[in-house]
Amino acid sequence: MSRERKKAAALHEKMQILRSITHSHALSSTSIIMDASEYIKELKQKVARLNQEIARGEEATTNSHKENSFPTVSVETLGHGFLVNVSSDKSCPALLVAVLEAFEELGLTVLQATASCADTFRLEAMGGGESQAENVDEDVVRRAVLQAMRNCGAEQEDQ
């Protein structure tokens, strides 16, 4: 194979990777690059929103006592799944399990998660599943997570 054909094949392969990463349905290289540009803009907006939420959460934490803090749950639709951020100044031993069980009951599969459960509770999870088509939206996920947190807190108080 000639050197030019190898370069063209490598470029084509990279374009297909870019196309799949950005969930583009475009066929031409120009359209794939345009879709990737839009995807990057969307990601930058999401990062800015999440940074604002983090800043608000840190500000709220420093301005209030742990006893007066309420859990916050934000849910954002990402393609065929959700990005879920959970934050609470109180944690109980089974809180992570309770939240993950709530995801499971909704038919969501956790694809990636970062959690901290020491004195406070923080969870960022990306999940998806077939339930997306079964009337599961951001509000349903948010309510299910909040209910799981309330149930865990009530069980902790009973013990």
DRENDO-1510 file (C-alpha; in Angstrom, 1 decimal, always signed):
<recs>
REC; n; res; u; v; w
REC; 1; MET; +0.0; +0.0; +0.0 .
REC; 2; SER; +1.3; +3.4; -0.9 .
REC; 3; ARG; +2.2; +6.0; +1.7 .
REC; 4; GLU; -0.7; +8.3; +0.6 .
REC; 5; ARG; -3.2; +5.4; +0.9 .
REC; 6; LYS; -2.0; +4.6; +4.4 .
REC; 7; LYS; -2.4; +8.2; +5.4 .
REC; 8; ALA; -5.8; +8.4; +3.9 .
REC; 9; ALA; -6.9; +5.2; +5.6 .
REC; 10; ALA; -5.6; +6.4; +8.9 .
REC; 11; LEU; -7.4; +9.7; +8.5 .
REC; 12; HIS; -10.6; +7.9; +7.5 .
REC; 13; GLU; -10.3; +5.7; +10.7 .
REC; 14; LYS; -9.8; +8.7; +12.9 .
REC; 15; MET; -12.8; +10.4; +11.3 .
REC; 16; GLN; -14.9; +7.4; +12.1 .
REC; 17; ILE; -13.7; +7.4; +15.7 .
REC; 18; LEU; -14.6; +11.1; +15.9 .
REC; 19; ARG; -18.0; +10.4; +14.4 .
REC; 20; SER; -18.8; +7.7; +16.9 .
REC; 21; ILE; -17.5; +9.7; +19.9 .
REC; 22; THR; -19.7; +12.7; +19.0 .
REC; 23; HIS; -22.7; +10.6; +18.1 .
REC; 24; SER; -22.7; +12.1; +14.6 .
REC; 25; HIS; -24.7; +10.6; +11.8 .
REC; 26; ALA; -22.9; +12.6; +9.1 .
REC; 27; LEU; -21.1; +10.9; +6.3 .
REC; 28; SER; -18.7; +13.6; +5.0 .
REC; 29; SER; -15.6; +14.6; +6.8 .
REC; 30; THR; -16.7; +18.3; +6.9 .
REC; 31; SER; -20.0; +17.4; +8.5 .
REC; 32; ILE; -18.4; +15.2; +11.0 .
REC; 33; ILE; -16.0; +18.0; +12.0 .
REC; 34; MET; -18.9; +20.4; +12.3 .
REC; 35; ASP; -20.9; +18.0; +14.5 .
REC; 36; ALA; -17.8; +17.5; +16.6 .
REC; 37; SER; -17.5; +21.3; +17.0 .
REC; 38; GLU; -21.1; +21.5; +18.2 .
REC; 39; TYR; -20.5; +18.6; +20.6 .
REC; 40; ILE; -17.5; +20.3; +22.1 .
REC; 41; LYS; -19.5; +23.5; +22.5 .
REC; 42; GLU; -22.2; +21.5; +24.4 .
REC; 43; LEU; -19.6; +19.9; +26.6 .
REC; 44; LYS; -18.1; +23.3; +27.4 .
REC; 45; GLN; -21.5; +24.6; +28.4 .
REC; 46; LYS; -22.1; +21.5; +30.6 .
REC; 47; VAL; -18.7; +22.0; +32.3 .
REC; 48; ALA; -19.5; +25.6; +33.0 .
REC; 49; ARG; -22.9; +24.7; +34.5 .
REC; 50; LEU; -21.4; +22.0; +36.6 .
REC; 51; ASN; -18.7; +24.3; +37.8 .
REC; 52; GLN; -21.3; +26.8; +38.8 .
REC; 53; GLU; -23.3; +24.1; +40.7 .
REC; 54; ILE; -20.1; +23.1; +42.5 .
REC; 55; ALA; -19.3; +26.7; +43.4 .
REC; 56; ARG; -22.9; +27.2; +44.7 .
REC; 57; GLY; -22.6; +23.9; +46.6 .
REC; 58; GLU; -19.3; +24.9; +48.2 .
REC; 59; GLU; -20.7; +28.3; +49.0 .
REC; 60; ALA; -23.8; +26.8; +50.6 .
REC; 61; THR; -21.6; +24.4; +52.6 .
REC; 62; THR; -19.4; +27.1; +54.0 .
REC; 63; ASN; -22.4; +29.4; +54.8 .
REC; 64; SER; -24.6; +26.8; +56.6 .
REC; 65; HIS; -24.3; +24.2; +59.3 .
REC; 66; LYS; -24.5; +20.5; +58.5 .
REC; 67; GLU; -27.8; +20.1; +60.3 .
REC; 68; ASN; -29.5; +22.7; +58.2 .
REC; 69; SER; -28.3; +21.4; +54.8 .
REC; 70; PHE; -30.6; +19.6; +52.4 .
REC; 71; PRO; -29.4; +17.1; +49.8 .
REC; 72; THR; -29.1; +18.4; +46.3 .
REC; 73; VAL; -29.7; +16.3; +43.2 .
REC; 74; SER; -29.2; +17.5; +39.7 .
REC; 75; VAL; -30.0; +15.3; +36.7 .
REC; 76; GLU; -29.1; +16.1; +33.1 .
REC; 77; THR; -30.0; +14.1; +30.0 .
REC; 78; LEU; -26.9; +13.0; +28.0 .
REC; 79; GLY; -27.7; +11.2; +24.8 .
REC; 80; HIS; -29.3; +7.9; +25.8 .
REC; 81; GLY; -28.7; +8.3; +29.5 .
REC; 82; PHE; -28.3; +10.7; +32.4 .
REC; 83; LEU; -25.6; +12.6; +34.4 .
REC; 84; VAL; -26.6; +12.6; +38.0 .
REC; 85; ASN; -24.9; +14.7; +40.7 .
REC; 86; VAL; -25.8; +14.1; +44.3 .
REC; 87; SER; -24.6; +16.2; +47.2 .
REC; 88; SER; -25.4; +16.0; +50.9 .
REC; 89; ASP; -23.7; +17.1; +54.1 .
REC; 90; LYS; -25.1; +14.1; +55.8 .
REC; 91; SER; -24.2; +10.5; +55.0 .
REC; 92; CYS; -25.4; +7.2; +56.3 .
REC; 93; PRO; -23.7; +3.8; +55.9 .
REC; 94; ALA; -26.1; +2.5; +53.2 .
REC; 95; LEU; -26.7; +5.8; +51.3 .
REC; 96; LEU; -24.6; +4.8; +48.2 .
REC; 97; VAL; -26.3; +1.4; +48.0 .
REC; 98; ALA; -29.7; +3.1; +48.3 .
REC; 99; VAL; -29.0; +5.5; +45.5 .
REC; 100; LEU; -27.6; +2.7; +43.3 .
REC; 101; GLU; -30.7; +0.6; +44.0 .
REC; 102; ALA; -32.9; +3.5; +42.9 .
REC; 103; PHE; -31.0; +3.6; +39.6 .
REC; 104; GLU; -31.5; -0.2; +39.2 .
REC; 105; GLU; -35.3; +0.1; +40.0 .
REC; 106; LEU; -35.5; +2.6; +37.1 .
REC; 107; GLY; -33.7; +0.3; +34.8 .
REC; 108; LEU; -30.6; +2.5; +34.6 .
REC; 109; THR; -27.2; +1.0; +34.4 .
REC; 110; VAL; -24.3; +3.0; +36.0 .
REC; 111; LEU; -21.6; +3.4; +33.3 .
REC; 112; GLN; -19.3; +5.5; +35.4 .
REC; 113; ALA; -19.4; +6.9; +38.9 .
REC; 114; THR; -17.3; +8.8; +41.4 .
REC; 115; ALA; -18.5; +8.7; +45.0 .
REC; 116; SER; -17.4; +10.0; +48.4 .
REC; 117; CYS; -19.2; +8.7; +51.5 .
REC; 118; ALA; -17.1; +9.7; +54.5 .
REC; 119; ASP; -18.7; +12.5; +56.6 .
REC; 120; THR; -20.5; +14.0; +53.6 .
REC; 121; PHE; -22.0; +12.3; +50.6 .
REC; 122; ARG; -21.0; +13.2; +47.0 .
REC; 123; LEU; -21.9; +11.1; +43.9 .
REC; 124; GLU; -21.5; +11.9; +40.2 .
REC; 125; ALA; -22.8; +9.1; +38.0 .
REC; 126; MET; -23.4; +8.6; +34.4 .
REC; 127; GLY; -26.0; +6.0; +33.5 .
REC; 128; GLY; -28.2; +4.8; +30.7 .
REC; 129; GLY; -30.5; +2.0; +29.9 .
REC; 130; GLU; -33.6; +0.9; +28.0 .
REC; 131; SER; -35.8; +2.7; +30.5 .
REC; 132; GLN; -35.1; +6.0; +28.6 .
REC; 133; ALA; -38.0; +5.1; +26.3 .
REC; 134; GLU; -40.2; +4.0; +29.2 .
REC; 135; ASN; -41.1; +7.5; +30.6 .
REC; 136; VAL; -38.0; +7.9; +32.7 .
REC; 137; ASP; -36.9; +11.5; +32.5 .
REC; 138; GLU; -34.7; +13.8; +34.5 .
REC; 139; ASP; -37.5; +14.6; +37.1 .
REC; 140; VAL; -38.3; +10.9; +37.6 .
REC; 141; VAL; -34.6; +10.1; +38.3 .
REC; 142; ARG; -34.2; +13.1; +40.6 .
REC; 143; ARG; -37.3; +12.2; +42.6 .
REC; 144; ALA; -36.2; +8.5; +42.9 .
REC; 145; VAL; -32.8; +9.5; +44.2 .
REC; 146; LEU; -34.2; +12.0; +46.7 .
REC; 147; GLN; -36.7; +9.3; +47.9 .
REC; 148; ALA; -33.8; +6.8; +48.3 .
REC; 149; MET; -31.9; +9.4; +50.4 .
REC; 150; ARG; -34.9; +10.1; +52.5 .
REC; 151; ASN; -35.5; +6.4; +53.1 .
REC; 152; CYS; -31.9; +5.8; +54.1 .
REC; 153; GLY; -32.0; +8.8; +56.5 .
REC; 154; ALA; -35.2; +7.5; +58.0 .
REC; 155; GLU; -33.8; +4.0; +58.5 .
REC; 156; GLN; -30.7; +5.5; +60.1 .
REC; 157; GLU; -32.8; +7.5; +62.6 .
REC; 158; ASP; -34.8; +4.3; +63.4 .
REC; 159; GLN; -31.7; +2.5; +64.5 .
</recs>
